[in-house]
Amino acid sequence: MEKKYKFLYTAATVFKVLGWVVLVVGIILSIGIGVAMGTMGFKVPGELPMFGGFAAIYVVGGIIYAVAGWISLLASAQILYLLIDLEQNTRETAERLKTGSTG
């Protein structure tokens, strides 16, 4: 059987790699920003500087956001693989019905 939709394989692989990059970079940046906010403080115009607890909220929020992006990209890749497999199985079933083969 020939492989059809070669670009979809490539796109699915890109989604998987991009998902892992989003997860790793998102976690590292979230922790880095949290550490910077915790040590230097973060000043919102017209407010007092935020330390400690607010930094932890930003870290947890950033990690949750990175995990959500990771899950979305990996799910997109799996959906592409599912569609490719569905097409291949449908094509094989149609060929078997034409030839009368059962297995």
TORMARVEX-617747 format. One line per 3 residues: number of its first residue (from 1); their letters; for each residue x, y, z of N, C-alpha, C. Coordinates in Angstrom, 1 decimal. Last residue first. Layout:
NUM	A	X/Y/Z/X/Y/Z/X/Y/Z | ...
***
This chain:
103	GTS	-9.9/-11.6/3.9/-8.9/-11.5/4.9/-7.6/-11.6/4.3 | -11.9/-11.9/2.0/-12.3/-11.7/3.4/-11.1/-11.5/4.4 | -12.4/-10.5/-1.3/-11.5/-11.1/-0.3/-12.0/-10.9/1.1
100	GTK	-13.7/-9.2/-3.3/-14.4/-10.3/-2.6/-13.6/-11.0/-1.6 | -12.8/-7.0/-4.5/-12.2/-8.3/-4.9/-12.9/-9.4/-4.3 | -14.3/-5.0/-3.3/-14.3/-5.1/-4.8/-13.8/-6.5/-5.2
97	LRE	-13.8/-5.3/-0.6/-15.2/-5.6/-1.1/-15.2/-5.7/-2.6 | -11.1/-4.7/-0.5/-11.5/-6.1/-0.2/-12.9/-6.3/-0.7 | -11.3/-2.0/-1.1/-10.6/-2.8/-2.0/-11.0/-4.3/-1.8
94	ATE	-12.7/-1.0/1.1/-13.3/-0.9/-0.2/-12.6/-1.8/-1.2 | -10.8/-1.6/3.1/-12.1/-2.3/3.2/-12.8/-2.2/1.8 | -8.7/0.1/2.4/-8.5/-1.3/2.4/-9.8/-2.1/2.4
91	RTN	-10.0/2.6/2.8/-9.5/2.2/1.5/-9.3/0.7/1.4 | -10.4/2.5/5.5/-11.6/2.6/4.6/-11.2/2.2/3.2 | -7.8/2.5/6.5/-8.7/1.3/6.7/-9.9/1.3/5.8
88	QEL	-6.9/5.0/5.6/-6.3/3.8/5.1/-7.2/2.6/5.3 | -8.7/6.8/7.0/-8.7/6.7/5.5/-8.1/5.4/5.0 | -7.9/6.1/9.6/-9.3/5.9/9.1/-9.4/5.9/7.6
85	DIL	-5.2/7.0/9.6/-5.6/5.5/9.8/-7.0/5.2/9.3 | -5.7/9.7/9.3/-4.9/9.0/8.3/-5.2/7.5/8.4 | -7.1/10.3/11.6/-7.7/10.5/10.3/-7.0/9.8/9.2
82	LYL	-5.2/9.7/13.6/-6.5/9.0/13.5/-7.1/9.1/12.2 | -3.2/11.6/13.0/-2.9/10.2/12.9/-4.2/9.3/12.8 | -4.7/13.9/13.7/-4.2/13.7/12.4/-3.9/12.3/12.1
79	IQA	-5.1/13.4/16.4/-6.3/13.4/15.6/-5.9/13.3/14.1 | -2.5/13.6/17.4/-3.2/12.3/17.4/-4.4/12.2/16.5 | -2.1/16.3/17.0/-1.3/15.3/16.3/-2.0/14.0/16.3
76	SAL	-4.0/17.3/18.8/-4.1/17.6/17.4/-3.3/16.7/16.6 | -2.9/16.4/21.2/-4.2/15.9/20.8/-4.4/16.2/19.3 | -0.6/17.9/21.3/-0.5/16.5/21.2/-1.8/15.8/20.7
73	LSI	-1.8/20.5/21.6/-0.9/20.2/20.4/-0.8/18.6/20.2 | -3.2/20.2/24.0/-3.9/20.6/22.8/-3.0/20.2/21.6 | -1.1/19.6/25.8/-2.2/18.7/25.6/-2.9/19.0/24.3
70	WGA	0.3/22.1/25.7/1.0/20.8/25.3/-0.1/19.7/25.0 | -1.5/23.9/26.6/-1.0/24.0/25.2/-0.4/22.7/24.8 | -1.8/23.0/29.2/-2.9/23.0/28.4/-2.5/23.1/26.9
67	VAY	0.8/23.4/30.2/0.3/22.0/30.1/-0.9/21.9/29.2 | 0.9/26.2/30.1/1.9/25.4/29.3/1.4/23.9/29.1 | -1.1/26.8/32.0/-1.2/27.2/30.6/-0.3/26.4/29.7
64	IIG	0.1/25.7/34.3/-1.2/25.2/33.8/-1.4/25.6/32.4 | 2.4/27.4/34.4/2.5/25.9/34.2/1.2/25.3/33.7 | 1.2/29.8/34.9/2.0/29.6/33.7/2.2/28.2/33.4
61	GVV	-0.1/29.4/37.4/-0.9/29.7/36.2/-0.1/29.5/34.9 | 2.2/28.9/39.0/1.2/27.9/38.8/0.4/28.1/37.6 | 3.5/31.5/38.7/4.2/30.2/38.3/3.1/29.1/38.1
58	YIA	1.5/33.2/39.7/2.0/33.3/38.3/2.7/32.1/37.8 | 1.5/32.3/42.3/0.2/32.3/41.5/0.6/32.3/40.0 | 4.0/33.0/43.2/3.6/31.6/43.1/2.4/31.4/42.2
55	AFG	3.8/35.8/43.1/4.8/35.1/42.2/4.4/33.6/42.0 | 2.1/36.2/45.2/1.7/36.5/43.9/2.6/35.9/42.8 | 3.8/35.4/47.3/2.5/34.7/47.0/2.0/35.0/45.6
52	GFM	6.4/37.2/46.6/6.1/35.8/47.1/4.9/35.2/46.6 | 5.2/40.5/46.0/6.2/39.5/46.2/5.6/38.2/46.6 | 4.4/43.5/44.3/3.9/42.1/44.7/5.1/41.2/44.9
49	PLE	4.3/46.9/45.4/5.0/45.8/44.7/4.5/44.4/45.2 | 1.1/48.5/45.3/2.3/48.2/46.0/3.0/47.0/45.2 | -0.1/50.5/42.4/-0.2/49.5/43.4/1.1/49.3/44.2
46	GPV	0.3/52.2/40.3/-0.7/52.6/41.3/-0.8/51.6/42.4 | 1.4/49.6/38.1/1.2/51.1/38.3/0.0/51.4/39.3 | 2.8/46.9/39.8/1.7/47.4/38.9/1.5/48.8/39.1
43	KFG	5.8/45.5/40.1/5.0/46.7/40.4/4.0/46.9/39.4 | 7.2/42.8/41.6/6.6/43.2/40.4/5.6/44.3/40.7 | 10.3/41.7/43.0/9.0/42.3/43.1/8.5/42.7/41.7
40	MTG	12.7/40.3/43.0/12.7/41.7/42.7/11.4/42.4/42.9 | 11.9/37.7/43.9/13.1/38.4/44.4/13.1/39.9/44.2 | 9.5/37.1/42.6/9.6/36.8/44.0/10.8/37.6/44.6
37	MAV	10.0/37.6/39.9/9.0/38.4/40.7/9.1/38.3/42.2 | 11.9/35.7/39.4/12.3/37.1/39.3/11.3/38.0/40.0 | 10.5/33.4/39.9/11.7/33.7/40.7/12.0/35.1/40.6
34	GIG	8.5/33.6/37.9/8.2/33.6/39.3/9.3/33.9/40.2 | 10.1/33.5/35.6/9.4/34.8/35.9/8.9/34.8/37.4 | 11.1/30.9/35.9/12.0/32.0/35.9/11.3/33.3/36.2
31	ISL	8.7/29.4/35.8/9.5/29.4/37.0/10.5/30.6/37.1 | 7.9/30.1/33.2/7.0/30.3/34.4/7.8/30.3/35.7 | 10.0/29.2/31.7/9.7/30.6/31.7/8.8/30.9/32.9
28	IIG	9.8/26.4/32.1/11.0/27.1/32.5/10.8/28.6/32.6 | 7.2/25.9/31.1/7.5/25.6/32.5/8.8/26.4/33.0 | 7.5/26.7/28.4/6.5/27.3/29.3/6.8/27.1/30.8
25	VVL	9.5/24.9/27.5/9.8/26.4/27.6/8.8/27.1/28.5 | 8.1/22.5/27.8/9.4/22.7/28.4/9.7/24.2/28.6 | 5.7/22.9/26.3/5.7/22.4/27.7/7.0/22.8/28.4
22	VVW	6.6/23.7/23.7/5.7/24.6/24.5/5.7/24.2/26.0 | 8.0/21.4/23.0/8.7/22.6/23.2/7.9/23.6/24.0 | 5.9/19.5/22.8/6.9/19.3/23.9/7.7/20.6/24.1
19	GLV	4.5/20.7/20.7/3.9/20.5/22.0/4.9/20.3/23.1 | 6.3/20.5/18.6/6.0/21.8/19.1/5.3/21.7/20.5 | 6.3/17.7/18.3/7.6/18.4/18.7/7.2/19.8/19.3
16	KFV	3.6/17.4/17.5/4.2/16.7/18.6/5.4/17.4/19.1 | 3.4/19.0/15.2/2.6/19.3/16.3/3.1/18.6/17.6 | 5.3/17.7/13.5/5.5/19.1/13.9/4.7/19.4/15.2
13	TAA	3.9/15.3/13.2/5.1/15.3/13.9/5.5/16.7/14.3 | 1.6/16.2/11.8/1.4/15.6/13.1/2.8/15.6/13.9 | 2.9/17.1/9.4/2.2/18.1/10.3/2.0/17.5/11.7
10	TYL	3.9/14.7/8.4/4.8/15.7/8.8/4.2/16.7/9.7 | 1.4/13.4/7.9/2.4/12.8/8.8/3.4/13.9/9.3 | 0.4/15.2/6.1/-0.3/15.1/7.4/0.6/14.4/8.4
7	FKY	2.0/14.8/3.8/2.1/16.0/4.6/1.5/16.0/5.9 | 1.2/12.3/2.9/2.5/12.4/3.5/2.6/13.7/4.3 | -1.2/11.1/1.8/-1.2/12.2/2.7/0.1/12.3/3.6
4	KKE	-0.5/7.6/1.5/-1.1/8.9/1.0/-1.0/9.9/2.2 | 1.7/5.2/0.8/1.3/6.1/1.8/0.7/7.3/1.2 | 0.5/2.2/-0.8/1.2/3.4/-0.8/0.8/4.3/0.3
1	M	0.8/-1.2/0.0/0.0/0.0/0.0/0.9/1.3/0.0
***
